[in-house]
Amino acid sequence: MNKYVLRLIMSEYIFYTTEGFTQAPNGNDVENCQVLGRAFGKNAKEARCNLLKENPWIEEAGFDMEDLLVKQLLTEGQKADIKAVVDYLWEDEHKHFQEEHYPQNHIYRILKRLKSSYE
């Protein structure tokens, strides 16, 4: 499978660390998080392996591989899938929400938050 197809079926992750420091434009050292890279994988463990395989400088620079922090990112394909589901359900759930007299735990409230995030 080519890289493009793999990226459609895999999740994307961003890896960062609190180790080390960066230098501010004024020349001062700043303690902060450093992004080490992004990688694709079926899960965070596989993505971490891919990150290190594609970026050997991370280990060479002495970063602690056990302390890497990771967060999953939404791929463009995943965002499009979410939008398609929200758009598909929007009219019917809005009608049901009104018929049920605006209940607090109705799925429409979640759909509304999701829809507002991409409009």
Backbone hydrogen bonds in HBPLUS format (Angstrom, degrees):
<---DONOR---> <-ACCEPTOR-->    atom                        ^
c    i                          cat <-CA-CA->   ^        H-A-AA   ^      H-
h    n   atom  resd res      DA  || num        DHA   H-A  angle D-A-AA Bond
n    s   type  num  typ     dist DA aas  dist angle  dist       angle   num
A0006-LEU N   A0002-ASN O   3.07 MM   4  6.35 164.8  2.10 156.8 161.6     1
A0007-ARG N   A0003-LYS O   2.97 MM   4  6.13 153.5  2.04 147.3 154.0     2
A0008-LEU N   A0004-TYR O   3.24 MM   4  6.54 133.1  2.48 137.2 148.8     3
A0008-LEU N   A0005-VAL O   3.07 MM   3  5.16 133.3  2.30  98.4 111.3     4
A0009-ILE N   A0006-LEU O   3.15 MM   3  5.40 134.6  2.37 101.6 113.0     5
A0010-MET N   A0006-LEU O   2.97 MM   4  6.01 121.5  2.32 145.2 161.3     6
A0011-SER N   A0041-GLY O   2.99 MM  30  5.58 152.4  2.06 148.2 146.8     7
A0041-GLY N   A0011-SER O   2.95 MM  30  5.58 150.3  2.04 153.4 162.7     8
A0073-LEU N   A0012-GLU O   2.73 MM  61  5.35 172.8  1.74 146.0 148.6     9
A0013-TYR N   A0039-ALA O   2.86 MM  26  5.47 157.2  1.91 156.4 163.9    10
A0039-ALA N   A0013-TYR O   2.95 MM  26  5.47 153.4  2.03 148.2 156.3    11
A0014-ILE N   A0071-LYS O   2.89 MM  57  5.50 162.3  1.92 159.4 164.3    12
A0071-LYS N   A0014-ILE O   3.09 MM  57  5.50 151.4  2.18 149.2 158.0    13
A0015-PHE N   A0037-GLY O   2.82 MM  22  5.51 171.4  1.83 176.0 176.1    14
A0036-LEU N   A0015-PHE O   2.84 MM  21  5.60 161.0  1.87 142.1 148.2    15
A0016-TYR N   A0069-LEU O   2.87 MM  53  5.16 159.3  1.91 141.9 148.2    16
A0069-LEU N   A0016-TYR O   2.74 MM  53  5.16 167.9  1.75 173.7 169.4    17
A0017-THR N   A0034-GLN O   2.98 MM  17  5.39 146.8  2.09 138.3 148.5    18
A0034-GLN N   A0017-THR O   2.82 MM  17  5.39 155.2  1.88 152.5 161.1    19
A0022-THR N   A0030-VAL O   2.93 MM   8  5.29 165.4  1.96 152.4 154.0    20
A0030-VAL N   A0022-THR O   2.73 MM   8  5.29 162.3  1.76 161.1 162.4    21
A0024-ALA N   A0028-ASN O   2.76 MM   4  5.34 169.2  1.77 169.5 167.7    22
A0027-GLY N   A0024-ALA O   2.83 MM   3  5.26 163.0  1.86 120.3 124.5    23
A0047-ALA N   A0043-ASN O   3.00 MM   4  6.23 161.3  2.04 153.8 159.7    24
A0048-ARG N   A0044-ALA O   2.87 MM   4  6.03 152.2  1.94 146.7 153.8    25
A0049-CYS N   A0045-LYS O   3.14 MM   4  6.46 157.2  2.20 146.1 151.3    26
A0050-ASN N   A0046-GLU O   2.98 MM   4  6.29 157.4  2.03 148.5 155.0    27
A0051-LEU N   A0047-ALA O   2.77 MM   4  6.02 154.7  1.84 150.1 157.5    28
A0052-LEU N   A0048-ARG O   3.01 MM   4  6.25 165.5  2.03 153.3 155.7    29
A0053-LYS N   A0049-CYS O   2.95 MM   4  6.09 149.4  2.05 145.1 154.1    30
A0054-GLU N   A0050-ASN O   2.95 MM   4  6.07 157.7  2.00 149.4 154.6    31
A0055-ASN N   A0051-LEU O   2.88 MM   4  5.89 124.5  2.19 139.6 154.8    32
A0058-ILE N   A0055-ASN O   3.12 MM   3  6.06 168.3  2.13 129.2 131.4    33
A0060-GLU N   A0056-PRO O   3.15 MM   4  6.37 168.5  2.17 152.2 155.6    34
A0061-ALA N   A0057-TRP O   2.80 MM   4  5.76 140.7  1.95 141.6 149.0    35
A0063-PHE N   A0058-ILE O   3.39 MM   5  6.06 156.9  2.45 167.1 161.1    36
A0062-GLY N   A0059-GLU O   2.94 MM   3  5.19 154.4  2.01 107.0 115.4    37
A0067-ASP N   A0064-ASP O   3.10 MM   3  5.47 148.3  2.20 108.7 117.7    38
A0079-LYS N   A0075-THR O   2.96 MM   4  6.24 159.2  2.00 153.2 159.0    39
A0080-ALA N   A0076-GLU O   2.94 MM   4  6.14 156.1  2.00 145.3 151.8    40
A0081-ASP N   A0077-GLY O   2.94 MM   4  6.18 150.2  2.03 143.8 152.1    41
A0082-ILE N   A0078-GLN O   2.98 MM   4  6.24 159.0  2.03 150.2 154.9    42
A0083-LYS N   A0079-LYS O   2.97 MM   4  6.21 162.3  2.00 150.0 154.9    43
A0084-ALA N   A0080-ALA O   2.94 MM   4  6.14 154.9  2.00 145.3 152.1    44
A0085-VAL N   A0081-ASP O   3.04 MM   4  6.30 156.8  2.09 149.5 155.0    45
A0086-VAL N   A0082-ILE O   2.95 MM   4  6.19 168.9  1.97 156.6 159.5    46
A0087-ASP N   A0083-LYS O   2.87 MM   4  6.00 170.1  1.88 154.0 157.2    47
A0088-TYR N   A0084-ALA O   2.98 MM   4  6.02 152.7  2.06 140.6 148.2    48
A0089-LEU N   A0085-VAL O   3.05 MM   4  6.24 155.4  2.12 151.3 156.8    49
A0090-TRP N   A0086-VAL O   2.90 MM   4  5.73 133.3  2.12 149.8 162.3    50
A0093-GLU N   A0089-LEU O   2.96 MM   4  5.87 169.2  1.97 171.0 174.6    51
A0094-HIS N   A0090-TRP O   2.98 MM   4  6.02 152.2  2.06 148.7 156.7    52
A0095-LYS N   A0091-GLU O   3.05 MM   4  6.26 161.9  2.09 151.4 155.8    53
A0096-HIS N   A0092-ASP O   2.99 MM   4  6.22 162.5  2.02 147.8 152.9    54
A0097-PHE N   A0093-GLU O   2.82 MM   4  5.90 155.3  1.88 144.3 151.3    55
A0098-GLN N   A0094-HIS O   3.06 MM   4  6.32 156.2  2.12 147.7 152.7    56
A0099-GLU N   A0095-LYS O   2.94 MM   4  6.21 161.4  1.98 151.4 157.1    57
A0100-GLU N   A0096-HIS O   2.93 MM   4  6.08 143.7  2.06 147.4 156.4    58
A0102-TYR N   A0097-PHE O   2.93 MM   5  5.26 159.8  1.98 158.6 159.6    59
A0101-HIS N   A0098-GLN O   3.02 MM   3  5.09 160.0  2.06 108.9 112.6    60
A0109-ARG N   A0106-HIS O   3.17 MM   3  6.01 148.3  2.27 121.4 126.5    61
A0110-ILE N   A0107-ILE O   3.02 MM   3  5.32 123.3  2.35 105.1 118.9    62
A0111-LEU N   A0107-ILE O   2.98 MM   4  6.33 163.4  2.01 156.3 161.5    63
A0112-LYS N   A0108-TYR O   2.83 MM   4  6.00 153.4  1.90 149.7 156.5    64
A0113-ARG N   A0109-ARG O   3.17 MM   4  6.46 153.7  2.24 139.7 145.5    65
A0114-LEU N   A0110-ILE O   2.96 MM   4  6.25 164.2  1.99 156.2 160.5    66
A0115-LYS N   A0111-LEU O   2.80 MM   4  5.98 163.1  1.83 152.0 157.1    67
A0116-SER N   A0112-LYS O   2.99 MM   4  6.14 156.5  2.05 144.8 150.9    68
A0117-SER N   A0113-ARG O   3.21 MM   4  6.41 129.4  2.48 136.4 148.8    69
A0117-SER N   A0114-LEU O   3.05 MM   3  5.20 136.6  2.25  98.7 111.3    70
A0118-TYR N   A0115-LYS O   3.22 MM   3  5.66 158.5  2.26 109.5 115.6    71
